[in-house]
Amino acid sequence: MNFASILLLALGLAMDATAVAAARGLAAPRILPRHVATVALFFGGFQALMPLVGWIIGAGVGRRFAAWSAWIAFALLVFLGVRMLREARAADDPEADAVTGDPFAWRVMLALAVATSLDALAAGVTLPMLHAPLALSLVTIGVTTAVLSAVGLFAGRRFGALLGRRLDAAGGLVLVGLGVKTLVAHLAG
């Protein structure tokens, strides 16, 4: 797996966190530097940590399923992408978007960071099967998510709820595309 593919994966995985950060920006009366740091550290940190956990799982399982690794990676990435596309199309639930209290409280941020990084955990399982370099993958996923989440925070403040679903859809399309690319490369070569 080359850097361009890792970066595309990172972009796809970062969309959930970016959309949630945009919602935080929408809920905040104003954005302070500590809000930016909180969003970037929680989302970027968990997006880097969860693929490591997935990598550990995938490294153990990967040896047993090496012949099927491209198909497993394809299935997981397409599943995650389709799920993100479905979430993007889901009907708006005003109660789910309601924010009470501090939108940057550590408990709220922890729950959001874990929820938005579960896809990264699943994607991390595929990384050893795709022979992706561990450190480069983790740093790329974490930094990409941190930067895009900070941008999402400001975009949410500026553009409102308009971005959230579109970011989820874009992330879903990227993950589906990576899954298809992985399978095509396997079948071709």
Summary of the structure (lengths in Angstrom):
residues: 189
radius of gyration: 16.5
end to end distance: 13.8
largest distance: 54.2
contacts: 674
relative contact order: 0.28
helix: 83%
strand: 0%
